[in-house]
């Protein structure tokens, strides 16, 4: 497992845990626990064992995937996405007689 693969998996784990606990104070305890799990395996050098750990973690992430993940309200897919959009401003004036 390369360092970039482990980092990517770690970040996805943190983001996915945030779907279950939106409050950052509750989430912080989960983040510390996830960090401890990754640090417990940081000294594994055998490539086969690294691949096993990677597959097991991917499987856990898939099992714990939230059915309705949290999205910030103004992000795409959020409940305020594209609400109250500003009026469109045309880049040029309307041609004469178009009114």
Secondary structure, 3 states (H helix, E strand, C coil): CCHHHHHHHHHHHHHHHHHHCCCHHHHHHHHHHHHHHHHHCCCCCCHHHHHHHHHHHHHHHHHCCCCCCCCCCCCCCCCCCCCCCCCCCCCCCCCCCCC
